[in-house]
């Protein structure tokens, strides 16, 4: 593998520009470096960060390769600056057994663009009725570290309790899609003024907040690690603050998506199902609180909930459209817009919420590491001043359902390195 010499980058956007030599998969040297045999990357004006880790990606393989494959999703991830992604279990068939999680893991290795970690289902078939064989999946070659029925809530408190208890013995994390299903029957959009005005059945904030509160209590009793997926309401921030204060650090963690940081239910005016997502886009007040909570650490990290869907499932009537939006290639830009340009986070903060905390939550030893000599060269180079215009058709995903179509966004990923190998540069693979 050719060595790579990144010239003149500012690590974490701090201090003077330095050269970073990457060889044999690690950061070999940082300083003023000459390396005649290395490929030289001019990184003037750019910020060097640890590669991003996404705890929440839908790669759709097996089953819906017409919308995304492990290879195309991995390409989108690498171009978006990611070096590791967690592939959710709501595939077809569901990843609720060792055969499927090993298949996903192997296909991820074959694609070789990011480390693909399969998430195992908590319950058989995501039906919420019977625990899946968590132990078999954890001990399989795929070494499953995270379990989730995402797309569905583990609504039965006894099943959730058992899952949390088993998870402690296995040393894994349960990630909850917090949605009390009895409160969201027929729901189409955030319950509130907008939904009432436009005639959508509402998805109340309390459906999320009540499950988060319940599960924090269950996790405390089980001494288990609980992760809350896609936090979307101001009230959930209050519950998390309470639970983290009460439980001490470490037991509870939470993620927010880029779309819940930037977009609001004002978008519903267009009736365009590209804006339909679960949990739904909330109010501007919620988005403001989510940003503040992420800056403060009450919400630990950003996760994309990258959810590709076929044209016929999005370009249709709102009520029958599937929820979800692409996110891997736009995450850094949305975080730049909402968190960096607003002064809420500096680049070290971005490294924390997009790389270090997600790696810690999932227990990854070789991701989210400091950008220092001797560390694994999982890195991303970002041009903080550049802007780009999002075009769904130009993204690496098979599906094109981006809510940012035509938007000009700041922050461009110019280079991604996975263990010292260039996986993406300037919006393209390799
Ligand atoms: O909007 C969503 N889409 N939310 C989820 O929880 C699932 C996801 C999907 O799989 O499409």
Boltz pocket constraint, residues with backbone or C-beta under 6 A from the ligand:
constraints:
  - pocket:
      binder: B
      contacts: [[A, 58], [A, 90], [A, 150], [A, 151], [A, 152], [A, 177], [A, 276], [A, 277], [A, 278], [A, 279], [A, 305], [A, 307], [A, 308], [A, 322], [A, 323], [A, 324], [A, 325]]
      max_distance: 6.0
